[in-house]
Amino acid sequence: MAANPEFMKQAIALATENVTSGRGGPFGAVVVRDGKVIAAAANQVTATHDPTAHAEITAIRAACKTLESFSLEGCEVYTSCEPCPMCLAAIYWARCKAIYYGCNAKDAAKAGFDDAFLYDEMKKPMEERSLPIENVCAEEAWAAFAAWIDATQKVPY
């Protein structure tokens, strides 16, 4: 499997145009299947007031809508920068087959987008994280999983 520089150039152009137009951050992503662009998006965090509207997430949402599926098996993601932890997880959940990136996390940090603290936080035990996290109503919460286990009409994912 080899990367196609043309798709990366498209992701980079989306990122650059997003900044020069004033619409958002310097990130672009393209989802490709069988050599064809399924979806392309730029970062929309500030434009939509949505902290999850990173370019990769937005492109994944658009690709899933286009394919009418929550699975992007067989798809490749071209992104102008190495995915943050949230985007990386989303790409895995979508079952994409490859990720190609332009800039790396150190480059992003130089531009003010430093995700190192997230990686560090995830390595810590829950009680040592900077954001309090507490288990509440665990027994009651199990009801949703019990319902899922017993459900006869469900789409496993």
PEDA-V249801 format. One record per residue. PHI is phi in whole degrees, 0 to 359 (NA if undefined). BURIAL is I if it has 9 or more other ideal C-beta (glycine too) atoms within 8 Angstrom, else O. D_LAST is the distance of its C-alpha to the last C-alpha in whole Angstrom. Layout:
BEGIN
PHI;BURIAL;D_LAST
PHI;BURIAL;D_LAST
END
This chain:
BEGIN
NA;O;26
238;O;28
289;I;28
255;I;30
303;O;32
296;O;32
290;I;29
295;I;29
298;O;32
294;I;31
297;I;28
294;I;32
297;I;34
299;I;31
297;I;31
294;I;35
295;I;35
297;I;33
286;I;36
295;O;39
277;O;38
82;O;38
279;O;34
173;I;32
286;I;32
277;I;32
223;I;29
221;I;27
215;I;24
228;I;23
255;I;20
236;I;21
225;I;20
52;O;23
77;O;26
237;O;25
288;I;24
268;I;21
202;I;22
217;I;24
204;I;25
247;I;27
303;I;27
233;I;27
304;I;27
283;O;31
293;O;31
252;O;28
57;O;29
230;O;25
294;O;25
265;O;21
276;I;23
293;I;23
303;I;23
295;I;20
296;I;18
297;I;20
293;I;20
298;I;16
301;I;16
293;I;19
295;I;17
296;I;14
295;O;16
299;O;19
274;I;16
52;O;14
204;O;11
273;O;8
255;O;9
249;I;12
304;O;12
86;O;16
265;I;17
245;I;19
246;I;20
253;I;24
226;I;25
295;I;28
216;I;28
311;I;26
297;I;23
288;I;23
303;I;21
297;I;19
292;I;18
300;I;18
299;O;15
297;I;13
295;I;14
296;O;12
300;O;9
283;I;10
68;O;10
295;I;14
265;O;16
199;O;19
235;I;21
238;I;25
230;I;27
270;O;30
287;O;31
256;O;30
298;I;30
293;O;33
298;I;34
299;I;32
298;I;34
299;O;37
268;O;37
98;O;36
245;I;32
258;O;31
261;I;28
304;O;30
297;O;30
292;I;26
299;I;26
295;O;29
299;I;27
294;O;24
282;O;26
281;O;28
299;O;28
308;O;27
289;O;30
256;O;32
285;I;30
287;O;32
259;O;29
302;O;30
220;O;26
221;O;27
279;O;25
228;O;26
57;O;25
301;O;23
295;O;24
294;O;23
295;O;20
298;O;19
304;O;19
295;O;16
291;O;14
298;O;16
298;O;16
297;O;12
300;O;13
278;O;16
296;O;14
266;O;14
247;O;13
210;O;9
251;O;6
298;O;4
216;O;0
END
